[in-house]
Amino acid sequence: MKKMTIGQSTLNHEWSPMKNKPNETDHKFTFDFHEQKSIPALAWLAHLKKKESTIAIYHGAWVETAPDFFVEGAWPGKFIEGKFDESDVFFGSGGRLLSDQSVVFSTPTHKWEKLFLIKKDSEIFISNSIVFLLIKSGCQLDENYGKYNEGLWTIKNGIRSYVKQMPLKAGHHLHLYYHRNVVINDDLSVSESFKRDPDDAHFKNFNSYKNFLDDRTAGVFNNAEDTNRKIKYSPITTLSTGYDSACSSVFARRNGCEDALTFSNNGGIDSGAEIAKKLSLKITEIDKMDYLQSDRKFIEGEVLSAGFASAGLYILSLEKYLKARILVTGYYGGHIWNMDNDFNNNQLKTLWTDGSAYTEFRLRAGFIHFILPSMGATKDPLVKAISYSDEMKKWSNGSENYDRPIPTRILTEENVPRHLFGQQKKASGVFNLTNKKPKRKTSSKKEKFIIKIKHLIPEKQRSIIRNQLMVFQNLKEKLLSHISKTHVIKSEIEKISSALSRDSENDLYQFLKKNKNVSFSTGKFIWGIEKAKQNYCIK
C-alpha cells in the first residue's frame, strides 16, 4: 500500500479495514467520558496524552457513547456495532477503539465537514469543532496569518489537494482532516487513510446506481432511529424547483420522510411546494431572512466561524425545524449529476463550498446533515458514464450548463411533471433573493436602494429590514473608510451589509476597527470564532 508522509501524519492512499473484532475488549486505550451539558449537544473533543491509556472525551449531551466508541451521526450499519469508520457512507463524526491498541477518529464520507487536531508536546487534542478545540487546547489563532479563509477554501480543489495545516500562535499548528479516518497510537503517532469507496458494481447502470442510493438512504434512516440510541433522528428534506433537492427528496420520501422545508422568498419562484404535493410531503415555507429575528446575539458567528462565504447564513432560519432531525439536502448534485466533460473528478472537487459553513450551527441545533448526492461521489467517473449512456439519452435536455438526466429520470418516474423542476438555475444564498432585474434603469443610488427594498423584502418585514439595511449601508461606508482598500473585497462588503443583524454589524465593525492590520476575510473569520465561543460554557 502506497503511503505518503504529511507533517506528523502518514497517509494511506487506499482504504483498509480497521483491525477490530466483534466484542473486542482487550484495548490498550479506554475512553473516559465527560458529558458537558453547557456546550453544543453534538460537539466532542478527545484529549490524548503520551504513554497514558485513558483518553478523555468531552462531549455534548446528545453524543452517543459506548465503552468502545462514541458518535454523533448515522450510517447504513448496525448502530450497536459502532463501525461507522468502515462504512462507505457516514454522516457525522466519532471515535472508536481498535484491537491493535490504537484509536480511530472518523470524518464523514463527504468533504463538507472535517476534524481538527492540535498537537502540543506530549498531548493531542482532536475535535469536530474548531471552536471547542481552541478553547480546550488553549491555543489561539494568529491575527498576523492572513490566509485562514484562503486555506479553508482550498478544499474546493478536492480531498487530496487542500491546505492540511495552518499556523497558530506560539508555534502550534491547526491540522485539518477531510474524508479521512485518523488513527492515533499510544506514542501519539498519527496515520490517516481515505474513507472507504463503495464497490464499482453499484455503478454499472442507472438502476444499480438508483438502488445504491435507495439502499443507503434506507440504511442511514434506520440507523438514525435505532432503538439503542438515546437520541433518535427523524428525516426532513429540503425542497426547491432545482434538480438536486427535488431528486434527493424522492429518496427521502421513499424511505419514510414526511416533512419538507422550502424558502418562500422572491414571491415563491423557487418554492418546492408544488413538487411536495406530488411527493405527498408536508411542506413548510420559510423566509430566508428569519434568522435576523433570532433572540440569540451574534448568531451569525456560527456560520462565519467556518471561514466561508456569508451566503450560508440562511441555514440559520431553519433552526426551529431541525432539532433531532436528519436533514436531507442536495449539495454536490450540481457536480456529480450535471452533464460536463470532467470524467476524473473522483476527489470531490467543486467550484464552491456551499454547505461547508454549517458545522457549529449543526452541533448546537442538534441535527445530522445528510448530503444525499455525496453518497458514492468518489465514483464520479462511473456516475458520469451513466449520465452519458444510451439508456439516459431520452432524459437529457441538451443544455450545455443545466442538464441532469439522472435526477430528471428519477423525478419523472415518480410522476413529478417536468415543468416543475430544473427549468432554470436559481441562486440559494440570502444575498441573491431574486434573479429578475428591475424593469426601469436607474442611476441614483437612492432609487436603486428603494427598488431593492420594494422588490426583495416580504411586505410584513419591509419596515424592519429597511431600517437594518440603512445601518448596513453605513457599515459599508465605515469599512471602506477605515480599512485599507487592498484588504476589502467589494462583494464581501455587500454580503456583510445585507446579512447581519444590527448588533452583529456594530460589533464586527468595532472588531475590524480595533484590528486594522487584519485582512477583512481573516477578521471576519476570527470574529466568527470569538462569537461562536458563547455556545461553550466550559466548567
TAGIKA-V549779 format. One record per pair of residues at least 24 apart in sequence whose ideal C-beta (glycine too) atoms are under 8 Angstrom apart, sorted by the first residue. I is the first residue (numbers start at 1). GAP is how many residues later the second one is. D is the distance in Angstrom with one decimal. If there is no record, write none. Layout:
((I/GAP/D) (I/GAP/D))
//
This chain:
((6/158/5.8) (6/186/7.7) (7/157/7.0) (7/158/5.9) (7/166/7.6) (7/168/6.9) (8/111/6.4) (8/167/8.0) (8/181/7.4) (8/182/5.5) (9/166/7.5) (9/173/7.8) (9/181/4.5) (9/182/6.3) (9/183/5.2) (10/179/7.9) (10/180/7.4) (10/181/4.2) (10/182/7.1) (11/180/7.5) (11/181/5.1) (11/182/7.1) (12/179/6.9) (12/180/7.0) (12/181/3.7) (12/182/7.3) (13/180/7.9) (13/181/6.9) (14/179/7.2) (14/180/7.1) (15/166/7.9) (15/178/5.8) (15/179/5.5) (15/180/6.4) (15/181/4.2) (15/182/6.4) (16/177/6.2) (17/69/5.7) (18/67/5.9) (18/68/6.3) (18/78/7.5) (18/80/5.2) (18/86/5.5) (18/163/7.1) (18/165/7.6) (19/79/5.7) (19/80/5.4) (19/81/4.3) (20/63/7.5) (20/76/7.4) (20/77/8.0) (20/78/5.1) (20/79/4.9) (21/78/5.6) (22/59/7.2) (24/44/7.2) (24/73/7.9) (24/75/4.5) (25/43/8.0) (26/73/7.0) (27/41/6.6) (27/70/4.3) (27/71/7.3) (27/72/6.8) (27/74/6.6) (28/25/5.9) (28/73/3.2) (28/74/7.4) (28/158/5.8) (29/24/5.6) (29/25/7.4) (29/26/5.4) (29/68/5.5) (29/72/7.0) (29/73/7.4) (29/74/5.2) (29/157/7.1) (30/24/5.5) (30/25/7.1) (30/67/7.5) (31/24/5.5) (31/26/5.3) (31/34/7.5) (31/36/7.2) (31/37/7.5) (31/39/6.7) (31/64/7.7) (31/66/7.0) (32/24/5.1) (32/25/6.7) (33/24/5.0) (33/26/6.6) (33/32/5.1) (33/37/7.1) (34/24/4.9) (34/25/7.2) (35/24/6.1) (35/25/7.6) (35/26/6.0) (35/28/7.9) (36/24/6.3) (36/25/7.8) (36/502/7.0) (36/503/7.1) (37/24/5.3) (38/498/7.6) (38/499/3.8) (38/500/7.4) (38/501/6.5) (39/93/6.8) (39/496/6.7) (39/497/4.9) (39/498/7.0) (39/499/7.0) (40/89/7.2) (40/92/7.9) (40/320/7.3) (40/323/4.0) (40/324/3.9) (40/326/8.0) (40/495/5.3) (40/496/7.3) (41/322/7.0) (41/323/7.0) (41/325/4.6) (42/30/4.1) (42/50/7.9) (42/86/7.7) (42/320/6.9) (42/321/4.3) (42/322/7.8) (42/324/6.1) (43/84/7.3) (43/85/6.5) (43/86/4.7) (43/89/5.1) (43/320/4.6) (43/321/7.8) (43/493/7.6) (44/26/6.6) (44/28/6.7) (44/49/7.6) (44/50/7.8) (44/51/7.9) (44/83/6.5) (44/84/5.9) (44/85/7.8) (44/88/7.8) (45/80/6.3) (45/81/7.2) (45/82/4.0) (45/84/7.3) (45/87/5.1) (45/88/6.3) (45/91/5.3) (46/49/5.9) (46/57/7.8) (46/59/6.8) (46/78/7.9) (46/79/7.3) (46/80/5.1) (46/81/7.2) (47/76/6.8) (47/77/7.6) (47/78/5.7) (47/89/7.0) (48/55/7.7) (48/75/6.5) (48/76/4.6) (48/77/8.0) (48/78/7.7) (48/136/6.0) (48/140/6.5) (49/73/6.3) (49/74/4.8) (50/72/4.0) (50/73/6.8) (50/136/7.6) (50/137/6.6) (50/138/5.1) (51/71/7.9) (51/135/6.7) (51/136/7.8) (52/134/8.0) (53/133/7.0) (55/40/8.0) (55/48/6.4) (57/38/7.3) (58/74/7.7) (58/78/6.7) (60/303/7.1) (62/168/7.6) (62/169/4.8) (62/304/5.7) (64/30/8.0) (64/165/5.9) (64/166/6.4) (64/167/7.2) (68/28/6.4) (68/29/4.4) (69/25/6.4) (69/26/6.6) (69/27/4.1) (69/28/7.0) (70/24/5.5) (70/25/5.7) (71/24/7.8) (72/56/7.2) (72/291/7.7) (72/296/7.7) (73/35/7.0) (73/295/5.8) (74/146/4.9) (74/147/7.8) (74/149/4.5) (74/150/4.0) (74/159/6.7) (74/252/6.4) (74/294/5.6) (74/296/7.6) (75/144/7.4) (75/145/6.4) (75/148/5.7) (76/139/7.3) (76/140/5.1) (76/142/7.5) (76/143/2.4) (76/144/5.4) (76/146/7.6) (76/147/6.3) (77/142/6.9) (77/146/6.5) (78/145/7.9) (79/144/5.3) (79/147/3.9) (79/149/5.3) (79/150/6.3) (80/146/7.6) (80/148/5.1) (85/96/5.1) (86/110/6.4) (87/109/6.7) (88/107/7.4) (88/108/4.6) (88/109/6.3) (88/110/4.3) (88/128/8.0) (88/288/7.5) (89/109/7.7) (89/127/4.8) (89/130/7.4) (89/131/6.5) (89/286/5.2) (89/287/7.9) (90/105/7.3) (91/129/6.6) (91/235/7.6) (91/277/5.4) (91/278/6.2) (91/279/5.1) (91/280/7.2) (92/276/5.7) (93/35/4.3) (98/85/7.4) (101/84/7.3) (101/85/6.6) (102/81/5.3) (102/82/6.4) (102/83/4.8) (102/84/7.5) (103/80/7.1) (103/81/5.5) (104/77/5.2) (104/78/6.8) (104/79/5.0) (105/72/7.9) (105/76/7.4) (105/77/4.6) (105/78/7.9) (105/79/7.2) (106/74/8.0) (106/75/5.4) (106/76/7.6) (106/89/8.0) (107/70/5.8) (107/71/6.2) (107/72/6.0) (107/73/5.3) (107/74/7.6) (107/75/7.7) (107/88/7.2) (108/71/7.6) (109/70/6.7) (109/86/4.6) (109/87/7.6) (109/265/6.9) (109/266/7.5) (110/69/7.0) (110/222/7.3) (110/238/7.2) (110/261/5.2) (110/264/3.7) (110/267/6.9) (111/44/5.6) (111/47/7.9) (111/48/5.6) (111/67/4.8) (111/68/5.5) (111/237/4.7) (111/245/7.8) (111/263/8.0) (112/219/6.6) (112/241/7.8) (112/243/4.5) (112/244/4.8) (112/246/7.7) (112/257/7.3) (112/259/6.2) (112/262/7.6) (113/243/7.5) (113/246/5.4) (113/256/7.3) (114/41/7.9) (114/62/5.5) (114/63/5.8) (114/64/4.7) (115/61/7.7) (115/62/4.4) (115/65/7.4) (115/67/6.3) (116/58/6.2) (116/59/7.0) (116/60/6.4) (116/61/7.8) (117/57/7.8) (117/58/4.2) (117/59/8.0) (117/60/6.8) (117/65/7.2) (117/73/7.5) (118/50/7.3) (118/54/5.9) (118/55/7.2) (118/56/6.2) (118/57/7.1) (119/53/7.7) (119/54/7.5) (119/56/7.5) (119/69/7.1) (119/71/7.9) (120/52/6.3) (122/66/7.1) (123/65/7.6) (124/60/6.3) (124/64/5.5) (124/66/7.6) (126/56/7.0) (126/58/7.5) (128/231/7.2) (128/235/7.0) (129/230/6.9) (129/231/6.5) (129/234/6.0) (130/44/7.4) (130/175/6.9) (130/399/6.9) (131/174/6.2) (131/229/6.1) (131/398/6.0) (131/401/4.7) (131/402/5.7) (131/404/7.2) (131/405/6.3) (132/404/6.0) (133/41/7.9) (134/395/6.9) (135/398/6.4) (135/401/5.6) (135/403/6.1) (136/402/7.3) (137/35/7.9) (139/29/4.8) (139/30/6.9) (139/31/7.1) (139/33/5.0) (139/35/7.7) (140/28/6.3) (140/29/4.5) (140/30/7.7) (141/27/6.2) (141/28/7.3) (141/384/8.0) (141/385/5.6) (141/388/6.6) (142/25/5.6) (142/26/5.8) (142/27/5.0) (143/372/6.2) (143/374/7.4) (143/375/5.1) (143/379/7.1) (143/383/6.6) (144/373/7.7) (145/377/7.4) (146/372/7.2) (146/373/4.4) (146/375/7.7) (146/376/4.9) (147/375/7.5) (148/159/5.7) (148/373/7.7) (148/374/5.4) (148/377/5.1) (148/378/7.7) (149/158/4.8) (149/159/7.7) (149/372/4.0) (149/373/6.3) (149/375/7.7) (149/376/5.5) (150/371/7.5) (151/156/8.0) (152/24/7.9) (152/154/7.2) (152/155/4.0) (152/156/6.6) (152/201/7.9) (152/204/7.9) (152/373/8.0) (153/154/7.5) (153/155/7.1) (153/200/6.4) (155/198/6.4) (155/201/7.0) (156/193/6.8) (156/194/5.3) (156/195/6.8) (156/196/6.9) (156/197/6.0) (157/192/6.1) (158/187/7.8) (158/189/3.2) (158/190/5.5) (158/191/4.2) (159/35/7.1) (159/188/5.3) (159/189/5.3) (160/187/5.3) (161/186/7.1) (179/169/7.0) (195/183/8.0) (197/181/5.2) (197/182/6.7) (198/177/7.8) (198/178/5.0) (198/181/6.5) (200/179/7.1) (200/182/6.5) (202/174/6.5) (202/177/7.6) (203/173/6.9) (203/176/5.1) (203/179/3.7) (203/180/6.2) (203/182/7.8) (203/183/6.8) (205/181/6.4) (205/184/7.1) (205/186/6.7) (206/180/5.6) (206/183/7.5) (206/185/6.0) (206/186/6.4) (206/200/7.0) (206/203/6.8) (209/167/7.5) (209/174/6.5) (209/177/5.7) (209/197/7.4) (210/200/6.7) (212/163/7.3) (212/164/6.1) (213/38/5.6) (213/159/6.9) (213/162/6.1) (213/163/7.6) (214/37/5.9) (214/40/6.4) (214/41/7.3) (216/159/5.2) (216/160/7.9) (217/34/4.6) (217/35/6.9) (217/37/7.6) (217/38/5.0) (217/155/6.8) (217/158/7.9) (218/37/4.8) (220/106/7.2) (220/150/6.3) (221/34/5.1) (221/35/6.2) (221/36/7.7) (221/105/6.9) (224/102/4.9) (224/144/6.5) (231/93/5.9) (231/135/7.7) (232/92/7.0) (233/91/5.5) (233/92/5.9) (233/93/4.4) (233/134/7.1) (233/135/5.5) (234/90/7.1) (234/91/6.0) (234/92/7.1) (235/24/7.7) (235/90/6.9) (235/91/5.0) (235/93/6.1) (235/135/7.6) (236/24/6.9) (236/25/6.5) (236/85/6.6) (236/86/7.3) (236/89/4.6) (236/90/7.3) (236/91/5.9) (236/92/7.1) (237/24/7.4) (237/44/7.1) (237/90/7.6) (237/91/4.0) (237/92/7.8) (238/24/7.1) (238/34/7.9) (238/89/7.0) (238/90/6.7) (238/91/5.1) (238/92/7.1) (239/33/3.1) (239/36/6.0) (239/37/5.8) (239/42/7.0) (239/44/6.8) (240/30/4.9) (240/31/7.3) (240/32/4.9) (240/186/7.1) (240/188/7.3) (241/28/7.6) (241/29/5.3) (241/30/7.1) (241/31/6.2) (241/34/7.1) (241/179/6.6) (241/180/5.6) (241/181/7.7) (241/182/6.9) (241/185/6.9) (242/28/7.5) (242/88/7.2) (242/179/6.8) (242/180/6.4) (242/183/7.3) (242/184/6.5) (243/87/7.6) (243/90/6.3) (243/91/8.0) (243/94/6.6) (243/161/4.5) (243/164/4.1) (243/165/7.1) (243/168/7.8) (243/178/6.1) (243/179/4.5) (244/86/2.9) (244/87/7.5) (244/88/7.8) (244/89/2.9) (244/90/6.2) (244/93/6.8) (244/129/6.2) (244/160/7.8) (244/163/6.6) (245/27/6.9) (245/84/6.5) (245/85/3.9) (245/88/7.8) (246/26/6.5) (246/29/5.3) (246/84/7.5) (246/161/6.9) (246/165/5.8) (246/170/7.0) (246/174/8.0) (246/175/4.7) (246/176/7.8) (247/83/6.6) (247/86/6.7) (247/90/7.4) (247/125/7.9) (247/126/7.9) (247/157/8.0) (247/159/7.4) (247/160/3.6) (247/163/5.2) (247/164/5.9) (248/80/5.4) (248/81/6.7) (248/82/4.4) (248/85/7.1) (248/124/4.0) (248/125/6.7) (249/26/7.3) (249/27/7.9) (249/30/6.1) (249/32/6.7) (249/79/6.8) (250/29/6.7) (250/160/5.5) (250/161/6.3) (250/164/5.2) (250/166/7.9) (251/77/7.8) (251/121/6.1) (252/76/4.5) (252/120/7.5) (253/26/4.8) (253/27/6.9) (253/28/6.0) (257/24/7.2) (257/71/6.8) (258/24/5.8) (259/25/7.2) (259/62/7.9) (260/24/7.2) (261/25/6.1) (261/57/6.0) (261/60/5.9) (262/24/7.2) (263/24/7.2) (263/25/5.2) (263/51/7.3) (263/165/7.8) (264/194/7.8) (265/24/7.7) (265/168/5.1) (265/169/7.8) (265/191/7.7) (265/193/7.5) (266/167/5.7) (266/168/4.6) (266/169/7.7) (266/170/7.8) (266/190/7.5) (269/157/6.9) (269/165/7.7) (269/166/7.7) (270/156/4.6) (270/158/7.7) (274/146/5.3) (275/136/8.0) (275/141/5.8) (275/145/5.4) (275/146/6.3) (278/136/7.3) (278/137/6.3) (278/138/4.8) (278/139/7.3) (278/142/7.2) (279/135/6.7) (279/137/7.0) (284/37/6.5) (286/31/5.6) (286/32/6.5) (286/35/7.7) (287/30/6.7) (287/171/5.9) (287/174/7.1) (288/26/4.2) (288/29/5.7) (288/142/4.9) (288/145/7.1) (289/25/7.8) (289/28/6.9) (289/141/6.5) (289/168/7.7) (289/172/6.8) (289/176/6.7) (290/27/4.0) (291/25/3.6) (291/26/4.5) (291/28/7.5) (292/172/7.8) (292/173/7.4) (292/176/6.9) (292/209/5.4) (294/25/7.7) (294/207/7.7) (297/206/5.7) (297/207/8.0) (297/237/7.6) (298/205/6.6) (298/206/5.3) (298/209/6.5) (298/233/3.9) (298/236/6.8) (299/202/7.7) (299/205/7.8) (300/199/7.2) (300/200/5.6) (300/201/7.0) (300/204/5.0) (300/228/7.4) (300/231/7.4) (301/59/7.9) (301/203/7.6) (301/226/6.9) (301/227/4.4) (301/228/7.4) (301/229/7.1) (301/230/2.7) (301/231/4.6) (301/233/7.6) (302/58/4.2) (302/59/4.3) (302/62/6.8) (302/226/7.5) (302/229/7.7) (302/230/5.2) (302/233/7.4) (303/54/4.7) (303/55/7.3) (303/57/7.6) (303/58/6.3) (303/225/7.1) (304/53/7.8) (304/220/5.5) (304/221/6.6) (304/223/6.6) (304/224/3.0) (304/227/7.6) (305/55/5.4) (305/220/7.0) (305/223/3.7) (305/224/4.7) (305/226/7.4) (305/227/4.3) (306/50/6.0) (306/51/3.9) (306/52/7.5) (306/53/6.2) (306/54/7.0) (306/222/7.4) (307/214/7.9) (307/218/4.5) (307/221/7.7) (308/45/5.0) (308/48/5.3) (308/49/4.5) (309/43/7.9) (309/44/7.4) (309/48/7.5) (309/120/7.6) (309/186/6.9) (310/121/7.6) (310/182/7.5) (310/185/4.4) (310/186/6.3) (310/189/5.3) (310/214/7.8) (311/43/7.5) (311/117/7.7) (311/118/3.1) (311/119/6.3) (311/120/6.0) (311/121/7.9) (311/184/6.8) (312/42/7.0) (312/43/7.4) (312/44/7.7) (312/45/3.7) (312/46/6.6) (312/117/7.5) (313/117/5.4) (313/186/5.1) (314/114/7.4) (314/115/6.7) (314/116/4.3) (315/42/7.6) (315/43/5.4) (315/46/6.3) (316/45/6.3) (319/42/7.6) (319/46/5.2) (322/43/5.1) (322/44/7.3) (322/45/4.2) (323/42/6.5) (323/43/5.1) (323/44/6.9) (324/42/5.9) (324/43/7.1) (325/42/4.9) (325/43/7.6) (326/41/6.8) (326/42/4.4) (326/44/5.1) (327/40/5.2) (327/41/6.9) (327/42/5.5) (327/43/6.2) (328/42/4.8) (328/44/5.7) (329/26/6.8) (329/40/6.8) (329/41/7.1) (329/42/5.7) (329/43/7.2) (330/41/7.9) (330/42/6.5) (330/43/5.9) (331/24/4.1) (331/40/4.8) (331/42/6.7) (331/43/7.0) (332/39/6.2) (332/41/4.4) (332/42/5.1) (332/45/6.0) (333/39/7.9) (333/40/4.0) (333/71/7.3) (333/74/6.8) (335/38/8.0) (335/42/7.9) (335/45/7.6) (336/37/5.4) (336/41/5.4) (336/44/5.6) (336/47/5.4) (336/48/7.8) (337/36/6.5) (337/46/7.4) (337/50/7.0) (337/67/4.4) (337/68/8.0) (337/69/5.1) (337/70/5.5) (338/64/7.4) (338/65/6.8) (338/66/5.4) (339/48/5.7) (339/49/7.2) (339/57/6.7) (339/60/7.9) (339/64/4.4) (339/65/7.0) (339/66/7.0) (340/44/7.8) (342/38/8.0) (342/42/7.6) (343/37/7.8) (343/38/4.9) (343/41/5.4) (343/42/7.6) (344/36/7.9) (344/37/6.4) (345/35/4.5) (345/36/7.5) (346/32/5.0) (346/33/6.9) (346/34/5.1) (346/35/6.1) (347/31/7.5) (348/26/7.8) (348/29/5.8) (348/30/6.9) (354/74/7.4) (360/172/5.0) (360/175/7.2) (364/171/5.3) (397/25/7.7) (401/24/7.5) (430/68/7.5) (430/69/5.6) (431/63/7.0) (431/64/5.4) (431/67/5.5) (431/68/6.5) (449/24/7.4) (468/33/7.2) (468/34/5.9) (469/28/7.7) (469/29/6.7) (471/31/5.4) (471/34/5.9) (471/35/8.0) (472/24/7.5) (472/25/3.9) (472/26/5.9) (472/28/6.9) (472/33/6.1) (473/24/6.4) (475/25/7.9) (475/30/5.0) (475/31/8.0) (475/33/7.8) (475/34/5.6) (478/31/5.7) (478/35/7.8) (479/30/6.9) (479/33/6.7) (479/41/7.5) (482/30/7.2) (482/31/5.5) (482/34/7.1) (483/29/6.1) (483/33/6.7) (483/37/6.3) (484/32/7.7) (487/31/8.0) (487/32/4.5) (487/33/5.0) (488/32/5.2) (489/31/6.6) (489/32/7.4) (492/28/6.1) (492/29/6.9) (492/32/7.5) (493/27/7.8) (496/28/7.3) (504/27/7.7) (507/24/7.7))
//
